[in-house]
Amino acid sequence: MKNWRKIAGVLFIAALMAACGEADRTPKGVLGKNEMRDILLDMNYADVFAREQMMEGRSSVDITEAMRDSASKTLYAQILLLHKTDRETFTEKLAILRIASRQAGGDI
């Protein structure tokens, strides 16, 4: 009976240690932190580029929000192609990362 308790205790501690070792890893099927960072940075640059390009030779009154969104969406599609992913996959992976971050106490 004592051997059973020792074995169960050792297995419990081993399982606990294995679970703790997974805490900082990216969940399976999710783009890595560096890949996601690169995509988000490129999208940030695309927003700035679209805004600057739209403003060239025009007043802010001439530019509608729809025009700005259209330019950004075109650039976003090109960025996702560059990073070999699509909008649905990226959106799904970003949602998974947000959930994982909230569970870990972070904020994305």
C-alpha positions, 0 to 999 in steps of 0.5 A: 500500500505504501508503494502505491502512494509513493508511485502516485505521489511521484506521478503527480509531481511529474505531471505537475512539473510537465504542466508548468513547463508548458506555460510559456509555450505557444499553443499548437496551431498558432503562429509563433510570437515572432511571426505574429509580431511581424504580421502586426508590425507590417499591418501597422506600417500599412496603416501609416502608409495608406494614410500618408498616401491618401493625404498626398495632394488632398485635404482630409475632407476629400478622403472618406473613411471607406477610401482609407479602409479600402487601401488598408484592406488591400495592403493587409491582403498583400501582407498576409500573402507575404507571410503565407497565411490568409485572413481567416487563419490569421483572425482565428490564430489572433483570437486564440492568442488573445484567449491564451494571453488573458488566461496567462494574465497578459493583455493583447 
